[in-house]
Amino acid sequence: MSPPAIACRRAVHRIRPPLVDSVWISDELLADVYHRFLQASFSSQRRHGSNVPGPLEARKRASKRRMMDLAAAGGGGAFPNPAMLFGPSSTGPSLTGPSSWKYQPPSKSSRTKPGSSELPILSQWLLDLSAPAPPRPKQLDNLEQLEAEPVQDEPSFDDRLLSFKSLVNSRTDQKIIRNLFLEYCPPGGESKKFSQLAFKHMVDIECPFDQILLLLPEPSINAAGTGNVERLLRLLNDTPMELTNTSIVRLKQRYNYFFWTICKLNAPGSQRNMTDGEILTVVHTLKSANPTVLQDLERAHLYNDLWQSCFTRANIVSPKSFDAELFQQITRTFKCHYGPVPLRWMKSKQEPLVEDLVGLLRWNLKKANRKKNNVLLAFNTIPISLLPSLFRAVTASVARQPEPHQRASELDSWLQLVDAFSKTQLPENARRKIIDMVYRELAAQNVGPVNVLSYVAKFNLKRTIHSLIAGWAPDVGLRTKLMTCANSFLKSRTTSDRKRLGGALVELLVEMESLEEPISAAVDESVELVYRQPGGGAKAVVDFLTELALRTSTQFNPQILYRIVLETMYTDSAHAYKLCEIVSSLDLRFNPNFPVHHILGGLRSMMDMSRIVLNARRRDHLPTPYRNQPLVDLYQIRVELIHQIAYQYSLDESFTHKSSGRALYYLWKYLRVHSLPIGPLMTKALVNVFVTRPLLDRRWVSTRRFTIVRDAVARVEGKETAAKLHETFWYWRGELIRDAKRRHLIAGGEARASVAVVRRLGL
C-alpha cells in the first residue's frame, strides 16, 4: 500500500478546485476531504520497529502523539486547524455563513518563518498538501466580469434630441431623416415623445410637406397617439397661398394625397399607426380648412372616403364596453359631415357614416342604459334638424330585428333612452315631435303598445300612452287633443301606474267617443293592454270594465274576454268568475262565442277547490306528493285528493271536534254538490269524526247527526256495514249514559239523573 501522504495528496488533488483568489467550498465536499484524510492517515498507521525505546522510536512516538491530537478518539474530537491542511494563510471558517468557509490560497508575501509561526511544525507529507496546483485559465464570475468592464454612459433623452435636431435641416433628404430618427430614437416609452418633438422640429424648420408626409407610413417613426397627423393637417390648413387657380389646384392635390395616405395606412387589416380618436380629430380639424380650397361637398366626400376606409363596425363597436368619448367624437364628425349637406343621406341611403352611427347606437343600447347622460351629451352635437331622421332610422332598425330576445332588449334600451331624451334642454316642440315620430314609427312597424309592454323590462305609463295615441290617432289634431287629455289626467292622479293606466284609458276612450271617433278597436286594444300590463291580470280587467261600462255604451269583444277567462280560471278563478258575472249582466250573455253559464259552473267548482287546497296546505294536511303541484294538476285528481285530505282531517286530534267536523262536512258537501263519487275513505273519515272521537271523549252524539252518517255508509259500503254501525253506536251510547248516571249518584246528586241533567253537568 502507498504511504499515507501520497494517498492523501492524490485525494486532495482530485477534488481540488482551480486556483482562484477566493472559492467557496460546501460542507459535503469539506467533510469528504476531511474523512479521506483521516482514513488515509490513521487506518494505515502500523507500528514498525523495535519495542526498545530509542532516538528513532521517540521521534515516531512524538509524531504519533501529534496526529492523535489532531483527531482525538478517531476523528470525534475538535475540528483540526485549517492551516494544517491548507497552509498557514487560511483564515478558517467564514463569518458570512454558519456552514461554509472561504478558501484563500497562500501567497509568497504572506509566508512566515517556521520559527515565528504559532502553528506546530508539520511533517513534510502534510506540508505537501498546501502545494499550489498547476495554473489554470482564470474564469471570472459574471458579476465580477460586469464590475471589471468599464460602464459606458447612455446618452440622455435631451442629448439624443439635440443631436437629431443638429443634423436635420430643411434640405435634408427623407431617407437621411429616417436613418437619423432610427439611430437617435430612444427605446421604450420615450419613443412616442421623441417622435412628437422630432415632427414638431421638422414643422418648425419648414421642412417640405411632401418630405414629412413620406415619414407617416413608418410605424417606428409615426407611432399611434403622437398626434403627428393632426399637426401636419394644421400645417396644411395654415399654408399661405395666392388665390390663383394653379395654387388652389395644387393645394387640393395635397389634401387628396394627404387623405389618401391616411386611408391607406389605417385601412382594416393593415398595421395602423393612428388611433380612432386621432382619425376623428383629423376629420374635425378638416372643418377649419380654407373654404375656397375645399367646399362643403368636397369636404363631405373626403369624410366619406376616410370613414369608409378607416372604420368598420368591429373597430368602433365593442359589445363589452361603451366609449362615450369616442361616441361624442363620432357624433361631432356626423355634424361636420351632414351640417353643410342636410338630409342628403335620407335620399341616397348609401352613406356609410350614417349606417355605422345607427349600428353603433344599436350595439351600445344595452350599455347606454347605465350611461344615458353620455349618450345624450353626444346627441347634442348632432344638428336638431337631423335628429328626427336619425331617431326614425334607429327605431326602424330596432323594430326590424328578427331575433325576438335581441329585439326586446334593444327596444327596451332604446325607449328608455327616448324617455331620457324627452327631459333634455331641447325646445319642447322639437322634443315632442321626435318622441311622436318614434312611436308612430313603431306603430308603422306593427309594434303596438301590447308589444311594447311585452318587450320592456319596466312598465312606463308615459311611454305606453304615447304608443297608444300614436296608433289610435293618425290625425295630428286628434293626437294633440288626446295627449292633452292624457296629460291632464296623469297630473291629477297620484295612484299607482297600474290603476292610472286603466283610468287614463277610460278618459281617452270617453274623449274619443265625445269626438265621434270609432272606439271599438281601441277598446279591444285597451282590454288587452290592461290585462298584459305588469301587475294586471283579470283583476285589472274587472276594474277597467266596471268603470268603462258606467261611462260609455260600448260593447266588448267576447272572444278577447273568453280567452282571458280561460287563461285565468286556474290561477285567479275568483276574478275570472267576477268577469263572467259582468258579462252575464250585459247583452253578451247570449253570445255563442262566450258560453257564460257553462263557464260559471266550472269556475265555481274551481274556486271551491282552490279554497280546499289552500286550507289543507295551511293545516299541513295536503299529501306529500301533491304539495308542489299547481292547481291545474290537482283539479284533475280532485276526487282522490279530497278523500285523502278528509282522512287526514279525521286523524288530526290537534283541532276541536267542531273544527274537524266543519272541515269534513265542507269536503263531503263539495262532492255531493258537484255530483262527484264518494268512496269508503270518506265514510271512514265521517264515522271517525262524527261518531268515534266524540264517544271516546265521553261526549254526546245526537241521533240526527248519526243518522246522516249511517245513511252515507249505507250508500257507499252497504246496508250490512250500516247495520253493524247502528248496533254498535246504540250500545256504546247506552253504556255512556249509564256510566254518567252512576257518576252523578256517586257525586251526591239528589235529582233524577236524566240524560239532559248529565249533559248539562258535563258527565
C-alpha positions in Angstrom: 0.0 0.0 0.0 1.2 3.5 -0.8 2.3 5.8 2.0 -0.4 7.9 3.7 1.0 11.2 2.5 0.8 10.2 -1.2 -2.7 8.8 -0.9 -4.0 11.8 0.9 -2.3 14.2 -1.6 -3.8 12.4 -4.5 -7.3 12.5 -2.9 -7.0 16.2 -2.3 -5.7 17.0 -5.9 -8.6 15.1 -7.4 -11.2 17.3 -5.8 -9.1 20.5 -5.5 -10.7 23.5 -7.4 -8.8 25.7 -9.8 -6.5 28.3 -8.2 -8.5 31.4 -7.8 -8.4 34.3 -5.4 -11.3 33.0 -3.3 -13.6 30.0 -3.6 -16.4 28.7 -1.5 -16.4 25.0 -0.6 -19.6 23.3 0.5 -19.9 21.3 3.7 -20.3 18.0 1.8 -17.0 18.5 -0.1 -15.1 19.6 3.1 -16.4 16.6 5.1 -15.4 14.2 2.3 -11.9 15.6 2.2 -11.5 15.5 5.9 -12.7 11.9 6.3 -10.5 10.7 3.4 -7.6 12.4 5.2 -8.3 10.7 8.4 -8.8 7.3 6.8 -5.6 7.6 4.9 -3.7 8.9 7.9 -4.8 6.6 10.7 -6.1 3.3 9.2 -2.7 2.5 7.8 -0.6 3.6 10.8 1.0 0.4 11.8 3.9 0.1 14.2 7.2 -0.9 12.6 10.3 -1.3 14.6 11.5 -2.4 18.0 9.8 -2.1 21.3 13.0 -0.8 22.8 12.9 2.9 23.3 15.5 4.9 21.3 16.0 8.1 19.5 14.1 6.9 16.3 11.4 5.4 18.4 11.0 8.6 20.4 10.5 10.7 17.2 7.9 8.2 15.9 6.0 8.4 19.2 6.1 12.2 19.2 4.8 12.3 15.6 2.0 9.8 16.6 1.0 12.0 19.6 0.7 15.0 17.4 -1.5 13.1 15.0 -3.6 11.8 17.8 -4.1 15.3 19.0 -5.4 16.1 15.5 -8.2 13.5 15.7 -9.0 12.7 19.2 -10.7 9.4 19.6 -10.9 8.5 15.9 -12.0 11.9 14.5 -14.7 12.6 17.0 -12.8 15.5 18.7 -12.4 19.1 17.7 -12.0 20.1 14.1 -8.3 20.5 13.1 -6.8 23.8 12.4 -7.3 24.6 8.6 -3.7 25.8 8.5 -2.5 22.2 9.0 -4.4 21.2 5.8 -4.3 24.3 3.6 -1.4 26.3 4.7 -0.8 29.0 7.3 -2.5 31.7 5.2 -6.0 30.2 5.6 -8.4 32.2 7.7 -10.6 29.3 8.7 -14.4 29.2 8.7 -16.1 32.3 7.1 -18.2 34.6 9.2 -20.7 35.1 6.4 -22.4 31.8 7.0 -22.7 29.1 9.6 -21.9 26.1 7.3 -19.4 27.4 4.7 -15.9 28.7 4.8 -13.8 30.8 2.4 -10.7 29.4 1.0 -7.8 31.7 0.2 -4.6 30.1 -1.3 -1.3 31.0 0.2 0.8 33.8 -1.3 4.5 34.4 -1.2 4.3 37.6 0.7 2.3 36.1 3.5 4.7 33.2 4.2 6.2 33.3 7.6 9.2 31.6 9.0 8.7 28.3 10.9 10.2 29.7 14.0 7.9 32.7 14.2 4.7 30.7 13.4 2.3 29.9 16.2 1.3 26.7 14.4 3.0 23.4 15.2 5.7 22.3 12.8 4.2 19.8 10.3 5.9 16.9 8.7 6.9 17.1 5.0 3.9 15.0 3.8 1.5 17.4 5.5 3.2 20.5 4.0 2.9 19.0 0.6 -0.9 19.3 0.9 -0.6 23.1 0.6 1.5 23.0 -2.5 -0.2 25.0 -5.3 -1.9 23.2 -8.1 -0.8 23.8 -11.7 -2.0 27.1 -13.1 -5.3 27.0 -15.0 -7.1 29.7 -17.0 -8.8 32.2 -14.8 -12.6 32.3 -15.1 -14.3 35.3 -13.7 -17.8 35.4 -12.3 -20.5 37.2 -14.3 -20.8 39.8 -11.5 -17.0 40.3 -11.3 -16.8 40.5 -15.1 -19.5 43.1 -15.2 -17.8 45.0 -12.4 -14.4 44.8 -14.2 -15.8 46.1 -17.5 -16.0 49.9 -17.9 -19.5 51.2 -17.9 -20.4 53.5 -20.8 -22.9 56.2 -20.0 -26.1 56.1 -22.2 -26.9 59.4 -23.8 -29.8 61.1 -22.3 -33.1 61.9 -24.0 -32.2 65.6 -24.4 -28.8 64.7 -25.9 -30.4 62.4 -28.4 -33.0 65.0 -29.4 -30.3 67.7 -29.6 -28.2 65.5 -31.8 -31.1 64.8 -34.1 -32.1 68.5 -34.4 -28.5 69.5 -35.2 -28.3 67.0 -38.1 -31.7 67.7 -39.7 -32.4 70.9 -41.7 -34.9 71.9 -44.2 -32.9 70.4 -47.1 -32.3 67.0 -45.5 -33.5 64.1 -47.6 -36.3 61.9 -46.3 -34.2 58.8 -46.2 -31.5 60.5 -44.2 -34.1 61.8 -41.7 -35.4 58.3 -41.4 -32.0 56.8 -40.6 -31.2 59.6 -38.2 -34.5 59.0 -36.4 -33.9 55.3 -36.1 -30.4 56.0 -34.8 -31.3 58.6 -32.1 -34.7 57.5 -31.1 -34.6 56.1 -27.5 -36.1 52.7 -26.8 -39.1 52.1 -24.6 -41.8 54.6 -23.6 -39.8 57.7 -24.6 -40.1 56.9 -28.3 -43.5 58.5 -28.6 -42.4 61.7 -27.0 -39.3 61.7 -29.2 -41.5 61.3 -32.3 -43.7 64.2 -31.3 -40.8 66.6 -30.7 -39.0 65.4 -33.9 -42.0 66.1 -36.1 -42.6 69.4 -34.4 -38.9 70.4 -35.1 -39.4 69.4 -38.8 -42.5 71.6 -39.0 -40.8 74.5 -37.2 -37.8 74.5 -39.6 -40.2 74.4 -42.5 -39.2 71.0 -44.0 -41.1 70.3 -47.2 -44.5 69.0 -46.6 -44.0 66.1 -49.1 -40.9 65.0 -47.3 -42.7 64.9 -43.9 -45.6 63.1 -45.4 -43.4 60.3 -46.6 -42.4 59.6 -43.0 -46.0 58.9 -41.9 -46.1 55.3 -43.2 -43.2 54.3 -40.9 -44.8 52.8 -37.7 -41.5 53.2 -35.8 -41.4 56.9 -36.6 -45.1 57.8 -36.5 -46.5 55.8 -33.6 -50.2 55.8 -32.7 -51.2 58.5 -30.3 -48.4 61.0 -31.2 -50.8 63.5 -33.0 -48.4 64.0 -35.9 -51.1 63.6 -38.5 -53.2 66.3 -36.9 -50.1 68.6 -36.7 -49.5 68.1 -40.4 -53.1 68.8 -41.2 -53.0 72.0 -39.3 -49.8 72.9 -41.2 -51.7 72.2 -44.4 -54.6 74.3 -43.3 -52.4 77.3 -42.4 -50.4 77.1 -45.6 -50.4 80.7 -47.1 -51.3 80.8 -50.8 -52.2 83.1 -53.5 -55.8 82.9 -54.8 -54.9 81.6 -58.2 -56.3 78.6 -59.9 -52.9 76.9 -60.0 -52.3 77.3 -56.3 -55.8 76.2 -55.4 -55.5 73.1 -57.6 -52.0 72.3 -56.1 -53.3 72.6 -52.5 -56.3 70.4 -53.4 -53.9 67.8 -54.7 -52.0 68.0 -51.4 -55.3 67.5 -49.4 -56.2 64.5 -51.6 -52.8 62.9 -51.3 -52.7 63.5 -47.6 -56.1 61.8 -47.0 -55.2 59.0 -49.5 -52.1 58.3 -47.3 -54.2 58.2 -44.1 -56.8 55.9 -45.7 -54.1 53.6 -47.0 -52.2 53.4 -43.7 -55.3 52.9 -41.5 -57.3 50.6 -43.7 -58.7 47.5 -41.9 -56.2 44.7 -41.9 -53.1 47.0 -42.1 -50.8 47.9 -39.3 -52.5 51.1 -38.1 -50.4 53.9 -36.6 -53.3 56.1 -35.7 -56.0 55.7 -33.0 -59.7 56.1 -33.7 -59.7 59.3 -31.7 -56.9 60.7 -33.8 -58.7 59.9 -37.0 -61.9 61.6 -35.8 -59.9 64.6 -34.6 -58.4 64.9 -38.1 -61.9 64.8 -39.5 -62.9 67.6 -37.1 -59.8 69.6 -37.9 -60.5 69.5 -41.6 -63.6 71.7 -40.9 -61.2 74.6 -40.5 -59.8 74.2 -44.0 -60.0 77.1 -46.3 -63.5 77.1 -47.9 -62.0 78.4 -51.1 -59.9 75.3 -51.4 -62.3 72.7 -50.1 -66.0 73.4 -50.5 -68.7 71.6 -48.4 -69.4 68.9 -50.8 -65.7 68.2 -51.5 -65.1 68.0 -47.7 -68.0 65.7 -47.3 -66.5 63.4 -50.0 -63.3 63.3 -48.0 -65.2 62.4 -44.9 -66.9 59.6 -46.7 -63.6 58.2 -48.0 -61.9 58.4 -44.7 -64.7 56.8 -42.8 -65.3 54.0 -45.2 -61.6 53.2 -45.4 -60.5 53.5 -41.7 -63.6 52.3 -39.8 -65.5 49.1 -39.6 -68.2 48.1 -37.2 -65.7 46.0 -35.2 -63.4 49.0 -34.8 -65.9 51.4 -33.3 -68.2 49.0 -31.6 -67.5 46.6 -28.7 -70.3 44.6 -27.0 -68.5 44.7 -23.7 -67.6 48.4 -23.5 -69.0 51.7 -24.4 -66.5 54.5 -25.1 -68.6 57.7 -24.6 -65.8 60.0 -25.6 -65.3 58.2 -28.9 -69.1 58.2 -29.4 -69.2 62.0 -28.9 -66.3 62.4 -31.4 -68.3 60.3 -33.9 -71.4 62.5 -33.5 -69.3 65.6 -33.9 -68.0 64.1 -37.1 -71.6 63.4 -38.1 -72.4 67.1 -37.5 -69.3 68.2 -39.6 -70.3 65.8 -42.3 -74.0 66.5 -42.6 -74.3 70.0 -41.3 -73.5 71.6 -44.6 -75.3 68.9 -46.6 -78.5 68.2 -44.6 -80.8 65.2 -45.3 -78.9 64.1 -48.3 -78.3 60.7 -46.8 -82.1 60.2 -46.4 -82.4 60.2 -50.1 -79.4 58.2 -51.1 -79.4 55.6 -48.3 -75.7 54.9 -49.1 -73.8 57.0 -46.6 -71.5 54.7 -44.6 -71.2 57.1 -41.7 -74.9 57.2 -41.0 -75.3 53.4 -41.3 -72.4 52.9 -38.9 -73.8 55.5 -36.5 -77.1 53.8 -36.4 -75.3 50.5 -35.9 -73.2 52.0 -33.1 -76.3 53.2 -31.3 -77.9 49.8 -31.6 -74.9 47.9 -30.4 -74.5 50.1 -27.4 -78.1 50.4 -26.4 -77.6 47.9 -23.7 -74.6 49.7 -22.2 -76.2 53.1 -22.8 -78.8 52.4 -20.1 -76.0 52.9 -17.5 -74.5 55.9 -19.3 -77.5 57.7 -20.8 -76.1 61.1 -19.9 -73.0 60.5 -22.0 -75.2 59.4 -25.0 -77.5 62.4 -24.5 -74.5 64.7 -24.5 -73.3 63.2 -27.7 -76.8 63.8 -29.2 -76.3 67.5 -28.5 -73.5 67.5 -31.1 -75.9 66.5 -33.9 -77.9 69.2 -35.6 -81.6 69.4 -34.4 -82.8 69.2 -38.0 -81.2 65.8 -38.4 -82.3 64.3 -35.0 -85.8 63.2 -36.2 -84.4 61.4 -39.2 -81.7 59.7 -37.0 -84.3 58.6 -34.4 -86.6 57.3 -37.1 -83.7 55.3 -38.6 -82.7 53.8 -35.3 -86.3 52.9 -34.4 -87.0 51.2 -37.7 -83.7 49.3 -37.4 -84.6 48.1 -33.9 -88.1 47.1 -34.8 -87.0 45.0 -37.8 -84.6 42.9 -35.6 -85.6 39.3 -36.5 -84.4 37.7 -33.2 -87.1 38.2 -30.6 -84.9 38.3 -27.5 -82.4 40.8 -29.0 -85.3 42.9 -30.3 -86.8 43.1 -26.8 -83.5 44.1 -25.2 -82.7 46.7 -27.8 -86.3 48.1 -27.8 -86.3 48.4 -24.0 -83.0 50.3 -24.0 -84.0 52.5 -26.9 -87.3 53.5 -25.4 -85.6 54.3 -22.1 -83.1 56.5 -24.0 -86.0 58.2 -25.7 -87.7 58.9 -22.3 -84.4 60.4 -21.0 -84.1 62.4 -24.2 -87.6 63.9 -23.6 -86.2 65.6 -20.4 -83.3 67.3 -22.1 -83.0 71.0 -22.7 -84.1 71.0 -26.3 -87.1 73.1 -27.3 -90.4 71.5 -26.2 -91.8 71.4 -29.7 -88.7 69.6 -31.1 -88.7 67.1 -28.3 -92.4 66.4 -28.7 -92.1 65.9 -32.5 -89.2 63.5 -32.1 -90.9 61.4 -29.5 -94.1 61.4 -31.5 -92.2 60.3 -34.6 -90.6 57.4 -32.7 -93.9 55.9 -31.6 -95.5 56.5 -35.0 -92.6 54.6 -36.5 -93.2 51.7 -34.0 -96.9 51.7 -35.0 -95.9 51.6 -38.6 -93.7 48.6 -37.9 -96.6 46.8 -36.2 -95.1 47.2 -32.7 -98.1 48.3 -30.8 -98.4 49.1 -27.1 -99.0 45.5 -26.2 -95.8 44.5 -27.9 -94.0 47.4 -26.2 -95.2 46.1 -22.8 -94.1 42.6 -23.6 -90.6 43.9 -24.7 -89.8 46.4 -22.0 -88.3 45.4 -18.7 -90.0 48.1 -16.6 -93.5 49.4 -17.1 -93.6 53.1 -18.0 -97.1 54.7 -18.2 -96.0 57.7 -20.2 -94.3 55.5 -22.8 -97.5 53.3 -23.1 -99.8 56.4 -23.5 -97.5 57.7 -26.3 -97.6 54.4 -28.1 -101.4 54.1 -27.8 -102.1 57.6 -29.1 -99.6 57.1 -32.0 -101.5 54.0 -33.1 -105.1 55.3 -32.4 -104.9 58.8 -33.9 -103.2 59.2 -37.3 -104.5 62.8 -37.4 -102.3 65.4 -35.8 -105.2 67.4 -34.4 -106.8 64.3 -32.8 -103.4 63.2 -31.5 -102.9 66.6 -29.8 -106.3 66.5 -28.1 -105.7 63.0 -26.8 -102.3 63.9 -25.5 -103.7 66.9 -23.7 -106.5 64.8 -22.1 -104.0 62.1 -21.0 -101.5 64.6 -19.6 -104.2 66.4 -17.5 -105.4 63.0 -16.1 -101.8 61.9 -15.3 -101.1 65.1 -13.5 -104.3 65.0 -11.4 -103.8 61.4 -10.1 -101.2 60.1 -7.6 -102.1 56.4 -7.5 -100.0 53.6 -8.9 -99.3 53.2 -12.5 -101.4 50.1 -12.8 -104.5 51.9 -11.6 -103.6 55.1 -13.5 -103.3 53.2 -16.8 -106.9 52.0 -16.6 -108.2 55.4 -15.6 -106.2 57.1 -18.4 -107.6 54.6 -21.0 -111.1 55.3 -19.8 -110.5 59.0 -20.2 -109.1 58.6 -23.7 -112.0 56.4 -24.8 -114.5 58.8 -23.4 -112.8 61.7 -25.2 -112.7 59.7 -28.4 -116.4 58.9 -28.1 -117.3 62.5 -27.5 -115.4 63.4 -30.7 -117.4 60.7 -32.5 -114.4 58.6 -33.3 -114.7 54.8 -33.6 -113.5 53.2 -30.4 -114.3 49.5 -30.9 -110.7 48.7 -31.9 -109.3 51.0 -29.2 -111.5 49.2 -26.6 -110.2 45.8 -27.6 -106.6 47.0 -27.5 -107.2 48.7 -24.1 -108.6 45.5 -22.6 -105.6 43.6 -23.9 -103.2 46.2 -22.6 -104.7 46.3 -19.2 -104.6 42.6 -19.0 -100.9 42.3 -20.2 -99.5 45.1 -18.1 -97.2 44.2 -15.1 -99.5 43.6 -12.1 -102.6 43.4 -14.3 -104.5 40.2 -14.9 -108.2 39.5 -14.5 -108.5 41.9 -11.5 -107.3 44.9 -13.5 -109.7 43.9 -16.4 -112.6 43.7 -14.0 -111.9 47.2 -12.6 -111.4 48.6 -16.1 -114.7 47.1 -17.5 -116.7 48.2 -14.4 -115.6 51.8 -14.8 -115.9 51.8 -18.6 -119.4 50.3 -18.5 -120.5 53.2 -16.3 -119.2 55.9 -18.6 -119.6 54.6 -22.1 -122.1 52.5 -24.1 -119.6 50.4 -26.0 -119.7 46.7 -26.5 -116.7 44.4 -25.8 -115.2 41.7 -27.9 -116.4 38.4 -26.5 -113.5 36.4 -27.9 -110.9 38.5 -26.0 -112.9 38.2 -22.7 -113.4 34.4 -23.3 -109.6 34.0 -23.8 -108.8 36.0 -20.7 -111.2 33.9 -18.6 -109.7 30.6 -19.9 -106.2 31.8 -19.1 -107.0 32.9 -15.5 -109.6 30.4 -14.4 -106.9 28.2 -12.8 -104.7 30.9 -11.5 -107.2 33.6 -10.5 -110.6 31.9 -10.5 -112.3 34.4 -8.3 -111.7 37.4 -10.6 -112.4 35.2 -13.7 -115.8 34.4 -12.0 -116.4 38.1 -11.5 -115.6 38.8 -15.1 -118.2 36.2 -16.1 -120.7 37.9 -13.9 -120.0 41.3 -15.5 -120.5 39.7 -18.9 -123.7 37.9 -17.8 -125.3 41.3 -16.9 -124.6 42.6 -20.5 -126.0 41.6 -23.8 -123.0 39.3 -24.3 -124.6 36.6 -22.2 -126.5 35.4 -25.3 -123.4 35.4 -27.5 -122.4 31.9 -28.7 -118.7 32.9 -28.7 -118.9 33.3 -24.9 -120.9 30.5 -23.1 -121.1 32.3 -19.8 -123.5 30.0 -17.9 -121.4 26.9 -18.9 -118.3 28.6 -17.7 -119.7 29.8 -14.4 -120.3 26.3 -13.1 -116.7 25.3 -13.8 -115.4 28.5 -12.3 -117.4 28.0 -9.1 -116.1 24.5 -8.8 -112.5 25.7 -9.4 -112.9 28.4 -6.7 -114.1 25.9 -4.1 -111.3 23.5 -5.0 -108.8 26.3 -4.7 -110.1 27.1 -1.2 -110.0 23.5 -0.2 -106.3 23.1 -1.3 -105.4 26.4 0.4 -106.8 25.3 3.8 -105.3 21.9 3.5 -101.9 23.4 2.8 -102.2 25.8 5.7 -103.0 22.9 8.1 -100.3 20.7 6.6 -102.9 18.1 5.5 -102.0 18.1 1.9 -100.3 14.7 0.9 -96.6 15.0 0.2 -96.7 14.1 -3.5 -99.2 16.9 -4.2 -97.6 19.8 -2.2 -95.6 21.3 -5.1 -98.1 20.7 -7.9 -100.1 23.5 -9.4 -103.8 23.8 -9.0 -104.4 22.8 -12.6 -103.0 19.3 -12.0 -104.7 19.0 -8.6 -108.0 19.8 -10.2 -107.7 16.8 -12.4 -107.4 14.4 -9.5 -109.7 16.3 -7.1 -111.8 13.3 -6.1 -108.9 11.2 -4.8 -107.3 14.3 -3.3 -110.4 15.3 -1.4 -110.7 11.8 0.1 -107.1 11.8 1.3 -107.5 15.3 2.8 -110.7 14.3 4.6 -109.0 11.2 6.1 -106.1 13.4 7.3 -108.6 15.7 9.0 -110.2 12.7 10.8 -106.8 11.6 12.2 -105.7 15.0 13.3 -106.6 15.4 17.0 -105.0 18.8 17.5 -108.2 20.6 16.4 -111.5 20.6 18.2 -114.4 18.3 17.3 -116.3 21.2 15.8 -113.4 22.4 13.6 -112.7 19.0 12.3 -116.4 18.2 11.7 -116.9 21.6 9.9 -114.0 20.9 7.5 -115.0 17.4 6.8 -118.6 18.4 6.2 -117.4 21.0 3.7 -115.5 18.3 1.8 -118.4 15.9 1.8 -120.8 18.7 0.7 -118.4 19.6 -2.2 -118.6 16.1 -3.5 -122.4 16.0 -3.2 -123.0 19.4 -4.9 -120.7 18.8 -7.9 -122.0 15.2 -8.3 -118.6 13.6 -7.6 -118.3 10.0 -6.3 -117.9 9.3 -2.6 -115.7 6.4 -1.6 -115.2 4.3 1.6 -112.3 6.5 2.7 -114.7 9.4 3.0 -117.2 7.4 5.1 -114.5 6.2 7.4 -113.5 9.8 8.0 -117.1 10.7 8.7 -117.5 7.9 11.2 -114.3 8.7 12.9 -115.0 12.5 13.2 -118.7 12.4 14.0 -119.1 9.1 16.0 -115.9 7.5 17.2 -114.0 10.5 18.5 -116.9 12.1 20.5 -117.8 8.8 22.1 -114.2 8.2 23.1 -114.1 11.6 24.7 -117.4 10.8 26.6 -119.3 13.4 24.5 -122.9 13.4 23.4 -123.6 12.3 19.8 -127.0 13.4 18.5 -129.3 10.9 16.7 -129.8 13.3 13.8 -126.0 13.5 13.0 -125.6 9.7 13.4 -128.5 9.1 11.0 -126.8 11.2 8.3 -123.5 9.3 8.7 -125.3 6.0 8.8 -127.1 6.7 5.5 -123.9 7.7 3.9 -122.3 4.5 5.0 -125.3 2.5 3.7 -125.0 4.2 0.2 -121.2 3.6 0.0 -120.4 0.4 1.9 -123.7 -1.3 2.0 -126.6 -1.9 4.4 -124.8 -4.7 6.4 -122.0 -2.3 7.4 -124.5 0.3 8.2 -126.5 -2.1 10.4 -123.3 -3.1 12.4 -122.5 0.6 12.9 -126.1 1.2 14.1 -126.0 -1.6 16.6 -122.5 -0.6 17.9 -123.5 3.1 18.2 -126.6 2.5 20.3 -124.9 0.0 22.6 -122.0 2.4 23.1 -124.1 5.4 23.8 -126.3 3.5 26.2 -123.2 2.4 28.2 -122.1 6.1 28.3 -125.5 7.2 29.7 -125.5 4.5 32.4 -121.9 5.4 33.4 -122.8 9.1 33.6 -125.8 8.4 35.8 -123.7 6.3 38.1 -121.1 9.0 38.5 -123.8 11.5 39.1 -125.2 9.5 42.0 -121.7 8.8 43.5 -121.1 12.6 43.4 -124.2 13.1 45.6 -126.8 14.1 43.1 -130.3 14.2 44.5 -132.4 14.9 41.4 -133.2 12.4 38.8 -130.1 11.6 36.7 -131.7 12.1 33.3 -129.8 12.5 30.1 -130.4 16.3 30.0 -129.0 16.6 33.6 -125.8 14.6 33.0 -125.2 16.5 29.7 -125.6 19.8 31.5 -123.2 18.8 34.2 -120.7 17.6 31.7 -120.8 13.9 32.7 
